[in-house]
Structure formats: structure tokens, C-alpha cells
Amino acid sequence: MRGAAGIALASALPLAGLAATARIAVVGAGLAGLTAARDLRKAGLNPDVYEGSTRIGGRCYSARGIFGDGQVAEHGGEFIDSDHKEIRELAKDLGLALDDVLQAKPPNTHSLYVFNDRPYNLADATRDWQPLYPILQAQNAALGEYSYQGANAEARRFDAMTIAQWVGAYVPGGRGGQLGQLIETAFAEENGADSDQQSALNVISVLAVDKRSHFNLYGTESDQRFHVSGGNDQIATLLAKSLGDNIRTAAPLVAITSLPDGKVRLSFKRDSGVGDAVYDRVILALPFSVMRVAVDYKQAGFRPLKNQAIATLPMGASTKFQLQFTRRAWTDAGCNGEMRVPSQTFQTTWEVSRAQPGTRGILNFFSGGTLAINAGKTDSVTLASTVMGEAAPITPGLSEIWTGLMIKDAWKNNPWSLGSYSYYSPGYQTAVLGIEREREGNCFFAGEHTADQGGFLNSGVQTGMRAAREVIASLR
């Protein structure tokens, strides 16, 4: 903490001399890169920002002018938790208001699930959770701290185990029980990977913060409470506006080379071929999933474990399929918009139109892992018919009130992310975790994949701020 406090204090002081003229590049104009560039500018530096695509914002991307009643949806990241202080403060600084989507939940509505052809809800899950609670608490207590720097035998044992194996061994009713199915489907869509592709540490670390008296799928800390009024990507737009001509789009990074004097040569693809630029400091704010297939970093001078992280950190597959209806019929069944039913196309739904004007309603049919990949390959009209039919056990007749309006975003197919957000496969956390954010020479790293809690919009903002502080401290 003393070190972090020192960096924070240093970043608040003006730079002078050669440090103020240092050439700095930020690669990636998502929330992480844009936030880092903004903080560098505030410290008196003048960073160049490079973005491979023609659009800034990355996975923060709002959908406007598509749905009726002026309703806005999100192609990518959607919710902000109450404890996401960095992005909430940033939005406030930019003059943006947040909608409280939990407060907008219709009264007397709840999350409704169907497993094994029987209704199931969080009260039922809390009942079934009782015998599992002390087992999980003992497991979590035995883990200790774990990262590439060290892990005990229990941490390594559970890291080698998949969520599917853990559910089969410890959850009452096993994988076929209602609670087991709820956990597996929830973590598949939450992390963008099937339960047999994820480490059991993922579920232990999250559920360990739950109370015995109240089972919560994602731990008690994530409430998904807020959304930027009018669209989340206004944050990216306003950040980019403050940076002006310092942003270069359609400039994908293709190579990184560490030079003998400590400087870094970056090579970018351009219309006329490849162009080089040399910098004193570089912030790499692009996903490892893209770096490993599109960037030559063999001459970057990274440590072998960082190269391993870039090559192996998995990227989840998530598909958002959003349909608008003439009215919010799910409330007739006492549903708040969250449904989980036997499905071959999605694991969960939520209402996108909460706290938005009009009487129409948007449902997002969300999938992760294999279901998401398959949904991405399916024709949208066919997929719409399928998901509405599969939702019928809770909300029948959706096809009769569908406006015909829809958007589908299969993030595994996006060439600038090749997935939705990072997750941890078996064996990764006790062998590699923690190296992602660490400095390599004069290269610094930002992005949700370098955060303590990945997968959130706040993860990008938070790590962008951290990388900027590190660069500023390195120049003093």
C-alpha cells in the first residue's frame, strides 16, 4: 500500500525537464487506453494513441437508433456495480448521469428459473446452498494467496479441477441437480466458457463471499446496478474528444521491438505498408487474444512467463442477442427479466430497457461458451424464433409481441477482441496469474485482462489509471 500511495502522490505532481518531453504511446483506444491517455495528459504528457479499428471505445459500444421509443442497448459491456468507484467518478467528471436499473425493477418481480422441468428461484437455491456453505468456506480458507509467485497444494489441487468436476463432487445433487445446473450455467455465461473449461478456483473465490442466509450467483459484491443514461460509450466519446488529434485509428499494431537504449519501436500497419515509431514508454492496452495472433513480440524483450500469459490467457466467448417487444410481458409472470430455462441457445436473459422511456421492452438473450459460439453462427431470424420458443415456460407468446427489431453481437467473431473478456482455465492461476499487469522494460500493460476483477467496464478504467500512474512514476 505504501508503494501504491507513493505512485498516486507522484502522479499528482507536475513533470519537469526531459520527463515532460518523453515520447509515449498508448496502443488500444478502449476504455483502458483512453483513460490512461487522459491521465497522462493531465500530468503534462502528450501521448499518441493508436487504435487498430476505425472506431474508438473497444468493447464499450452502444446501440442507438435501432430500437423504438428511443431505447438504447449495449453491443458490449453494459452494467456498472455500486463499488466500481473509478468508472462512476469518471462518468461524473465527464458530466454523465447514471441510471439506477435496480431501482427501476418493477415491483413484485423476481428472477425465475426452470431446471429439471420444475420452477426454481434464489430462495430455493439458498435452501440447497446450506450444506454446501461450510464445505466451500473450508475450501476457500485452505487456498491461501495464489499467483505465479507461489501457491500451496490445495490451491494447485482446485486450480487443476474444473467447475464441472467441482459441482459433481461437492454440490448437493451434483451436476444433475437444480443448484448444480444453476451454478454451471451461471458461470458459463458469466465467464464466457463452458464449466468444463474453467478452473474450480473461479467458483470458489466468487461464492466464498456469499452469506449463508442468501445465495448469490456472482457473490454479494456485484450488483450490476448502474448504466450510463443514453449509452455507456459516451464515456469513450468524451475521453477521445479531450485527446483530439492524438488518436490515430485504423492503425493496427503488428510488431514490438525493444531497442538497446531502452526505447521501444512500434510497427503499425498502414495503407502504404508498415510504419515505425520509437517511444520512451508504451502502454499496451489491447487484449492478449489479439496480441498473440496479430503482433510479433518476439523482439520485445518480455520475460518468458509474460510471453506464456500472452499466448495462453483464455478469452471468453459471449453473444448478446437483443430483441424488442411491444410491451414488457415478462412482468405478467412476475419476472424481472432474468430467466434461466433449458435452452440450446442462451443461458440467461435480462431486461435492457429498465429505466428507459417508453412502454416497449428489450430482452437480452445472453450466452457464453459453446452456446455463444453456436448462436454467433446461427441466422438471426432463426435464432429469434428459437429463443422466444425456449422462453415460453416462463414467458409464453413473445413472438406475438415482437417488433421484429433485433441486434446480435457475437464477440468471438470480432477481430479486435476475438472474444468478450478473459477467464481462467485449469492450472492458469497458480502458474501464471499476476504477470499480466507487470511492466516489461518500458512497456506497461492495461486492460480488463490485467485487473484483479476482469470482465467489467470498470476493469478497463481502473487499469488504465494504474498504467498511467506507473508510467508517470517511471519518468521521475
C-alpha positions as CSV (number, residue, x, y, z in Angstrom):
1,M,0.0,0.0,0.0
2,R,2.9,2.4,0.7
3,G,4.2,1.9,-2.8
4,A,0.8,2.4,-4.3
5,A,0.3,5.6,-2.3
6,G,3.7,6.9,-3.3
7,I,2.8,6.4,-7.0
8,A,-0.5,8.1,-6.5
9,L,1.2,11.1,-4.9
10,A,3.8,11.3,-7.6
11,S,1.2,11.2,-10.4
12,A,-0.3,14.4,-8.9
13,L,2.9,16.4,-9.2
14,P,3.9,18.2,-12.5
15,L,6.6,16.7,-14.6
16,A,9.6,18.7,-15.5
17,G,12.7,18.6,-17.7
18,L,13.3,15.6,-20.0
19,A,10.5,13.6,-18.5
20,A,7.9,16.2,-19.7
21,T,9.1,15.7,-23.3
22,A,9.2,11.9,-23.2
23,R,7.6,10.2,-26.2
24,I,4.7,8.0,-25.0
25,A,2.4,5.7,-27.0
26,V,-0.9,4.1,-25.9
27,V,-1.9,1.2,-28.0
28,G,-5.6,0.5,-27.9
29,A,-8.4,3.1,-27.7
30,G,-10.9,1.2,-25.5
31,L,-11.7,2.4,-22.0
32,A,-8.3,1.3,-20.6
33,G,-6.2,3.1,-23.3
34,L,-8.4,6.2,-23.4
35,T,-8.4,6.6,-19.6
36,A,-4.6,6.1,-19.5
37,A,-4.1,8.7,-22.2
38,R,-6.3,11.2,-20.3
39,D,-4.4,10.8,-17.1
40,L,-1.1,11.2,-18.9
41,R,-2.3,14.4,-20.5
42,K,-3.4,15.7,-17.1
43,A,0.2,15.1,-15.9
44,G,1.5,17.3,-18.7
45,L,2.5,14.5,-21.1
46,N,1.4,14.2,-24.7
47,P,0.7,10.6,-25.6
48,D,0.0,9.2,-29.0
49,V,-3.0,6.8,-29.1
50,Y,-3.2,4.1,-31.7
51,E,-6.3,2.1,-32.4
52,G,-6.5,-0.8,-34.9
53,S,-10.1,-0.4,-35.8
54,T,-11.9,2.6,-37.3
55,R,-14.0,3.0,-34.1
56,I,-12.9,4.1,-30.6
57,G,-14.3,2.5,-27.4
58,G,-13.5,-1.1,-28.0
59,R,-15.9,-3.4,-26.1
60,C,-17.8,-0.3,-24.8
61,Y,-20.1,0.3,-27.7
62,S,-23.7,1.5,-27.5
63,A,-26.6,0.7,-30.0
64,R,-28.6,3.8,-30.8
65,G,-31.3,4.4,-33.5
66,I,-32.1,0.7,-33.8
67,F,-35.0,0.2,-31.3
68,G,-38.3,2.1,-30.9
69,D,-39.1,4.5,-28.1
70,G,-35.6,5.9,-28.3
71,Q,-34.3,3.0,-26.3
72,V,-30.5,2.3,-26.2
73,A,-28.8,-1.1,-25.9
74,E,-25.2,-2.1,-25.5
75,H,-23.3,-4.2,-28.0
76,G,-20.7,-4.8,-25.4
77,G,-20.2,-4.0,-21.7
78,E,-23.5,-2.9,-20.0
79,F,-23.5,-2.7,-16.2
80,I,-21.6,-0.8,-13.5
81,D,-21.5,-2.1,-10.0
82,S,-22.0,0.1,-6.9
83,D,-18.4,-0.5,-5.9
84,H,-17.0,0.4,-9.3
85,K,-15.8,3.8,-8.0
86,E,-13.3,4.6,-10.8
87,I,-15.8,4.5,-13.7
88,R,-18.5,6.1,-11.6
89,E,-16.2,9.0,-10.7
90,L,-15.0,9.2,-14.3
91,A,-18.6,9.4,-15.6
92,K,-19.3,12.2,-13.1
93,D,-16.2,14.1,-14.1
94,L,-17.4,13.9,-17.8
95,G,-20.9,15.2,-16.8
96,L,-22.7,11.9,-17.5
97,A,-25.6,10.6,-15.4
98,L,-26.1,7.0,-14.3
99,D,-29.5,5.3,-14.4
100,D,-30.2,3.0,-11.5
101,V,-31.6,-0.1,-13.2
102,L,-32.2,-2.0,-10.0
103,Q,-34.4,0.8,-8.6
104,A,-36.3,0.6,-11.9
105,K,-37.2,-3.0,-11.4
106,P,-41.0,-3.4,-11.5
107,P,-42.4,-4.2,-8.0
108,N,-43.2,-7.8,-7.1
109,T,-41.0,-9.3,-9.8
110,H,-38.2,-11.7,-9.4
111,S,-35.6,-13.8,-11.2
112,L,-37.3,-17.0,-12.4
113,Y,-35.6,-20.3,-13.3
114,V,-36.7,-23.7,-14.6
115,F,-34.4,-26.7,-14.1
116,N,-35.5,-30.4,-14.4
117,D,-38.9,-29.2,-15.6
118,R,-39.5,-27.6,-12.2
119,P,-39.6,-23.9,-11.2
120,Y,-36.5,-22.8,-9.2
121,N,-35.6,-19.5,-7.7
122,L,-33.0,-17.9,-5.4
123,A,-34.9,-18.9,-2.3
124,D,-34.8,-22.5,-3.4
125,A,-31.1,-22.1,-4.2
126,T,-30.4,-20.6,-0.7
127,R,-32.1,-23.7,0.8
128,D,-30.0,-26.1,-1.3
129,W,-26.9,-24.0,-0.5
130,Q,-27.0,-24.7,3.2
131,P,-25.0,-28.0,3.3
132,L,-22.5,-26.6,0.7
133,Y,-21.7,-23.4,2.5
134,P,-19.4,-24.8,5.2
135,I,-17.6,-27.0,2.7
136,L,-16.9,-24.1,0.4
137,Q,-15.8,-21.9,3.3
138,A,-13.3,-24.5,4.4
139,Q,-12.0,-24.9,0.8
140,N,-11.6,-21.1,0.4
141,A,-9.8,-20.8,3.7
142,A,-7.3,-23.5,2.7
143,L,-6.4,-21.8,-0.5
144,G,-4.2,-19.0,0.8
145,E,-2.8,-16.5,-1.6
146,Y,-2.0,-17.8,-5.0
147,S,-0.3,-16.5,-8.2
148,Y,2.7,-17.2,-10.3
149,Q,4.8,-16.3,-7.3
150,G,3.5,-19.1,-5.2
151,A,0.6,-21.4,-4.3
152,N,0.0,-24.1,-1.8
153,A,-1.0,-27.7,-2.5
154,E,-4.8,-27.0,-2.0
155,A,-4.8,-24.0,-4.4
156,R,-3.0,-26.1,-7.0
157,R,-5.4,-29.0,-6.5
158,F,-8.5,-26.9,-7.0
159,D,-6.9,-25.0,-9.9
160,A,-6.4,-28.2,-11.7
161,M,-10.1,-29.1,-11.2
162,T,-12.8,-27.8,-13.5
163,I,-16.0,-26.2,-12.3
164,A,-17.9,-29.2,-13.7
165,Q,-15.8,-31.6,-11.7
166,W,-16.2,-29.4,-8.5
167,V,-20.0,-29.3,-9.0
168,G,-20.1,-33.1,-9.4
169,A,-18.1,-33.7,-6.3
170,Y,-19.4,-31.1,-3.8
171,V,-22.8,-29.6,-4.8
172,P,-25.9,-31.4,-3.4
173,G,-27.5,-33.3,-6.3
174,G,-24.3,-33.0,-8.4
175,R,-24.4,-31.8,-12.0
176,G,-27.9,-33.0,-12.5
177,G,-29.4,-31.2,-9.5
178,Q,-31.1,-27.9,-9.8
179,L,-28.4,-26.0,-7.8
180,G,-25.6,-27.7,-9.8
181,Q,-27.2,-26.7,-13.1
182,L,-27.8,-23.2,-11.9
183,I,-24.1,-22.8,-10.9
184,E,-22.8,-24.3,-14.1
185,T,-25.0,-22.3,-16.4
186,A,-24.3,-19.1,-14.5
187,F,-20.6,-19.4,-14.6
188,A,-20.6,-20.4,-18.2
189,E,-22.4,-17.2,-19.3
190,E,-20.6,-15.0,-16.7
191,N,-17.1,-16.0,-17.9
192,G,-17.8,-16.9,-21.5
193,A,-16.7,-20.5,-21.2
194,D,-18.2,-23.9,-20.5
195,S,-17.9,-25.2,-17.0
196,D,-15.5,-28.0,-18.1
197,Q,-13.1,-25.3,-19.4
198,Q,-12.8,-23.2,-16.3
199,S,-10.8,-23.7,-13.1
200,A,-12.8,-24.5,-9.9
201,L,-11.0,-21.6,-8.3
202,N,-13.3,-19.3,-10.3
203,V,-16.4,-20.6,-8.5
204,I,-14.8,-21.0,-5.0
205,S,-13.4,-17.5,-5.0
206,V,-16.7,-15.9,-6.0
207,L,-19.2,-17.9,-3.9
208,A,-17.0,-17.7,-0.8
209,V,-18.2,-14.1,-0.2
210,D,-21.8,-15.2,-0.2
211,K,-23.7,-15.2,3.1
212,R,-25.1,-18.5,4.4
213,S,-28.6,-16.8,4.6
214,H,-28.6,-15.6,1.0
215,F,-27.2,-17.4,-2.1
216,N,-26.0,-15.0,-4.8
217,L,-24.8,-16.3,-8.1
218,Y,-21.9,-13.8,-8.5
219,G,-21.1,-13.1,-4.9
220,T,-22.5,-10.3,-2.8
221,E,-20.2,-7.6,-4.3
222,S,-21.6,-7.5,-7.9
223,D,-25.0,-5.8,-8.0
224,Q,-25.0,-4.7,-11.7
225,R,-26.8,-1.6,-10.6
226,F,-26.0,1.3,-13.0
227,H,-25.9,2.1,-16.7
228,V,-24.9,5.4,-18.3
229,S,-28.0,7.3,-19.3
230,G,-28.1,7.4,-23.1
231,G,-25.3,4.8,-23.6
232,N,-22.1,3.7,-22.0
233,D,-19.9,4.7,-24.9
234,Q,-20.4,8.3,-24.2
235,I,-17.5,7.8,-21.8
236,A,-15.2,6.8,-24.6
237,T,-16.5,9.5,-26.9
238,L,-15.8,12.3,-24.4
239,L,-12.4,10.9,-23.5
240,A,-11.5,10.8,-27.2
241,K,-12.7,14.3,-27.7
242,S,-10.4,15.5,-24.9
243,L,-7.4,13.9,-26.7
244,G,-8.2,15.4,-30.1
245,D,-5.8,14.6,-32.9
246,N,-3.6,12.5,-30.7
247,I,-5.7,9.4,-31.7
248,R,-4.9,7.5,-34.8
249,T,-7.5,5.0,-35.9
250,A,-7.1,2.2,-38.5
251,A,-3.6,1.7,-37.3
252,P,-3.2,-1.9,-36.0
253,L,0.0,-2.8,-34.2
254,V,2.0,-5.5,-35.9
255,A,5.3,-5.6,-34.1
256,I,7.1,-4.6,-30.9
257,T,10.9,-4.3,-30.7
258,S,13.0,-3.4,-27.6
259,L,16.0,-1.2,-28.6
260,P,19.4,-1.2,-27.0
261,D,18.9,2.2,-25.4
262,G,15.7,1.0,-23.7
263,K,13.3,2.7,-26.1
264,V,10.6,0.7,-27.9
265,R,10.0,0.6,-31.6
266,L,6.3,0.0,-32.6
267,S,5.4,-1.1,-36.1
268,F,1.9,-0.3,-37.4
269,K,0.1,-1.5,-40.5
270,R,-0.8,1.4,-42.8
271,D,-2.2,1.8,-46.2
272,S,1.2,2.0,-47.8
273,G,2.7,-0.9,-45.8
274,V,4.2,-0.8,-42.3
275,G,5.3,2.3,-40.5
276,D,7.6,2.5,-37.4
277,A,7.7,4.9,-34.5
278,V,10.0,4.9,-31.5
279,Y,8.9,5.7,-28.0
280,D,10.3,6.1,-24.5
281,R,7.3,4.5,-22.8
282,V,4.5,2.3,-24.2
283,I,1.2,1.3,-22.7
284,L,-0.2,-1.8,-24.3
285,A,-4.0,-1.7,-23.8
286,L,-5.1,-4.4,-26.2
287,P,-6.2,-7.9,-25.4
288,F,-3.7,-10.7,-25.3
289,S,-6.1,-12.7,-27.5
290,V,-5.3,-10.2,-30.3
291,M,-1.6,-9.8,-29.4
292,R,-0.9,-13.5,-29.8
293,V,-2.3,-13.7,-33.3
294,A,-1.6,-10.2,-34.8
295,V,1.5,-8.8,-33.1
296,D,5.1,-10.0,-33.5
297,Y,6.5,-9.5,-30.0
298,K,9.5,-11.9,-30.2
299,Q,11.9,-9.0,-30.1
300,A,10.0,-7.1,-27.3
301,G,12.3,-8.5,-24.6
302,F,9.4,-9.8,-22.5
303,R,10.1,-12.4,-19.8
304,P,9.2,-15.9,-20.7
305,L,6.3,-16.0,-18.3
306,K,4.8,-12.9,-19.8
307,N,5.0,-14.5,-23.2
308,Q,3.3,-17.5,-21.8
309,A,0.5,-15.3,-20.4
310,I,0.0,-13.6,-23.8
311,A,0.0,-16.9,-25.6
312,T,-2.3,-18.8,-23.2
313,L,-4.7,-16.5,-21.2
314,P,-8.1,-17.6,-22.5
315,M,-10.6,-15.2,-23.9
316,G,-14.3,-15.9,-23.3
317,A,-17.0,-16.2,-26.0
318,S,-20.2,-14.3,-25.3
319,T,-23.1,-13.5,-27.6
320,K,-25.7,-10.8,-26.9
321,F,-28.9,-11.3,-28.8
322,Q,-31.4,-8.4,-28.1
323,L,-35.0,-8.3,-29.2
324,Q,-37.5,-5.5,-28.7
325,F,-41.2,-6.2,-27.8
326,T,-44.2,-4.0,-27.9
327,R,-44.6,-4.4,-24.1
328,R,-42.7,-5.9,-21.2
329,A,-44.8,-9.1,-21.0
330,W,-42.4,-10.9,-18.7
331,T,-43.7,-8.9,-15.8
332,D,-47.1,-10.5,-16.2
333,A,-45.4,-13.7,-14.9
334,G,-43.8,-11.9,-12.1
335,C,-40.4,-12.0,-13.8
336,N,-38.0,-9.1,-13.6
337,G,-36.5,-10.0,-17.0
338,E,-34.0,-12.6,-15.7
339,M,-34.9,-16.1,-16.9
340,R,-33.0,-19.3,-16.9
341,V,-34.6,-22.2,-18.7
342,P,-33.4,-25.4,-20.6
343,S,-32.0,-23.9,-23.8
344,Q,-29.7,-24.7,-26.6
345,T,-29.1,-21.0,-27.4
346,F,-28.8,-19.0,-24.2
347,Q,-28.2,-19.3,-20.5
348,T,-29.9,-16.2,-19.2
349,T,-31.8,-13.1,-20.1
350,W,-32.2,-9.6,-18.6
351,E,-34.2,-6.6,-19.4
352,V,-32.2,-3.9,-21.2
353,S,-35.0,-1.3,-21.2
354,R,-35.1,-0.8,-17.4
355,A,-35.0,3.0,-16.5
356,Q,-35.6,3.9,-20.2
357,P,-38.5,5.7,-21.7
358,G,-41.5,4.2,-23.5
359,T,-43.6,1.1,-23.0
360,R,-41.7,-1.2,-25.2
361,G,-39.2,-3.6,-23.7
362,I,-35.8,-5.1,-24.8
363,L,-34.7,-8.5,-23.6
364,N,-31.1,-9.6,-24.0
365,F,-30.7,-13.4,-24.6
366,F,-27.2,-13.9,-23.3
367,S,-24.9,-16.9,-23.9
368,G,-21.4,-17.9,-23.1
369,G,-19.0,-20.7,-24.2
370,T,-20.2,-23.2,-26.8
371,L,-23.8,-21.8,-26.8
372,A,-22.4,-18.4,-27.6
373,I,-20.3,-19.7,-30.5
374,N,-23.2,-21.6,-31.9
375,A,-25.5,-18.6,-31.5
376,G,-23.0,-16.5,-33.4
377,K,-23.2,-18.9,-36.3
378,T,-27.0,-19.0,-36.4
379,D,-29.1,-16.9,-38.7
380,S,-30.7,-14.1,-36.6
381,V,-34.3,-14.7,-37.7
382,T,-33.9,-18.4,-36.9
383,L,-32.3,-17.6,-33.6
384,A,-35.1,-15.2,-32.7
385,S,-37.7,-17.8,-33.3
386,T,-35.8,-20.3,-31.2
387,V,-35.1,-18.2,-28.2
388,M,-38.7,-17.0,-28.0
389,G,-39.9,-20.5,-28.1
390,E,-37.4,-21.6,-25.4
391,A,-38.5,-18.8,-23.1
392,A,-42.1,-19.9,-23.3
393,P,-42.1,-21.9,-20.0
394,I,-41.8,-18.6,-18.2
395,T,-43.0,-16.0,-20.8
396,P,-45.2,-17.5,-23.5
397,G,-46.3,-15.6,-26.6
398,L,-43.3,-13.5,-27.1
399,S,-43.4,-14.0,-30.9
400,E,-46.8,-12.3,-30.9
401,I,-45.5,-9.1,-29.5
402,W,-42.0,-9.0,-31.1
403,T,-41.5,-5.8,-33.1
404,G,-39.1,-7.6,-35.5
405,L,-36.2,-5.4,-34.2
406,M,-33.0,-7.1,-33.0
407,I,-29.3,-6.9,-32.8
408,K,-26.8,-9.8,-32.4
409,D,-23.2,-9.3,-31.2
410,A,-21.0,-12.5,-31.2
411,W,-17.8,-11.1,-29.7
412,K,-15.8,-14.2,-30.6
413,N,-16.2,-13.0,-34.2
414,N,-14.9,-9.5,-33.5
415,P,-11.4,-9.2,-35.0
416,W,-10.3,-6.5,-32.5
417,S,-11.0,-8.6,-29.4
418,L,-11.6,-12.2,-30.6
419,G,-13.8,-12.7,-27.6
420,S,-15.7,-10.9,-24.8
421,Y,-13.3,-10.9,-21.8
422,S,-10.6,-13.0,-20.2
423,Y,-11.2,-16.0,-17.9
424,Y,-9.1,-18.6,-16.2
425,S,-8.7,-22.1,-17.4
426,P,-7.5,-25.0,-15.2
427,G,-3.9,-24.6,-14.0
428,Y,-3.5,-21.0,-15.0
429,Q,-4.0,-19.1,-11.7
430,T,-1.3,-21.0,-9.8
431,A,1.2,-20.8,-12.6
432,V,0.8,-17.6,-14.5
433,L,-1.7,-15.3,-12.7
434,G,-0.3,-11.9,-11.8
435,I,2.3,-11.5,-14.5
436,E,-0.3,-9.9,-16.9
437,R,-0.1,-6.4,-15.4
438,E,3.6,-6.3,-14.7
439,R,6.0,-3.9,-16.5
440,E,8.3,-5.3,-19.1
441,G,11.2,-2.9,-19.8
442,N,9.5,0.3,-20.9
443,C,6.3,-1.5,-21.9
444,F,3.3,-1.2,-19.5
445,F,0.0,-3.1,-19.6
446,A,-3.6,-2.2,-19.2
447,G,-7.0,-3.7,-20.0
448,E,-9.5,-5.8,-18.2
449,H,-7.3,-8.9,-18.5
450,T,-4.7,-7.1,-16.2
451,A,-7.3,-6.3,-13.5
452,D,-7.9,-8.0,-10.1
453,Q,-11.5,-8.3,-11.3
454,G,-11.6,-8.7,-15.0
455,G,-14.6,-8.6,-17.3
456,F,-16.0,-5.2,-16.3
457,L,-16.0,-1.8,-17.9
458,N,-14.5,-0.6,-14.6
459,S,-11.7,-3.0,-15.1
460,G,-10.6,-1.1,-18.2
461,V,-10.8,2.3,-16.5
462,Q,-9.1,1.1,-13.3
463,T,-6.2,-0.5,-15.1
464,G,-5.8,2.5,-17.5
465,M,-5.4,4.7,-14.4
466,R,-2.9,2.3,-12.9
467,A,-0.8,2.1,-16.0
468,A,-0.7,5.9,-16.3
469,R,0.5,6.2,-12.7
470,E,3.2,3.6,-13.4
471,V,4.5,5.5,-16.5
472,I,4.5,8.8,-14.6
473,A,6.4,7.3,-11.7
474,S,9.0,5.8,-14.1
475,L,9.8,9.2,-15.6
476,R,10.6,10.9,-12.3
